[in-house]
Amino acid sequence: MWIEVSKEELQHIIVALQYDATSAPHLYPPLAEKLRELADRLTEALKKGRKP
């Protein structure tokens, strides 16, 4: 499923994911890793101007 978001909204989403990834390791390490991976993929897609 795709949702349309602006670049500004995507940047806010990335920041939220990165924050969650830094606070999640003590709660559930595999989730923290997935959040980091997702934030990285979204950041790369944003830099390249394409959908992840």
C-alpha positions in Angstrom: 0.0 0.0 0.0 1.3 3.4 -0.9 0.5 6.7 0.7 1.4 10.1 -0.7 3.5 12.4 1.6 5.4 15.6 0.9 9.2 15.8 1.3 8.7 17.8 4.5 6.4 15.1 5.9 8.8 12.4 4.9 11.6 14.2 6.7 9.5 14.3 9.9 8.7 10.6 9.6 12.5 9.9 9.2 13.3 11.9 12.3 10.6 10.1 14.3 11.9 6.7 13.1 15.4 7.6 14.1 14.2 8.7 17.5 12.3 5.5 18.0 15.3 3.5 16.9 17.5 5.1 19.5 15.0 4.6 22.3 13.8 1.1 21.3 17.0 -1.0 21.8 16.4 -1.6 25.5 12.8 -2.5 24.7 13.1 -4.7 21.7 16.5 -4.8 19.8 15.2 -6.4 16.6 12.6 -3.6 16.3 15.2 -0.9 16.7 17.3 -2.4 13.9 14.2 -2.5 11.6 13.4 1.1 12.4 17.0 2.1 11.7 16.9 0.2 8.4 13.6 1.9 7.4 14.9 5.3 8.2 18.0 4.7 6.2 16.0 3.5 3.2 13.7 6.5 3.4 16.6 8.9 3.6 18.2 7.4 0.5 15.0 7.5 -1.4 14.5 11.1 -0.4 18.0 12.0 -1.6 17.4 10.3 -4.9 13.9 11.7 -5.3 12.2 8.4 -5.7 9.8 6.1 -3.9 11.6 3.6 -1.5 
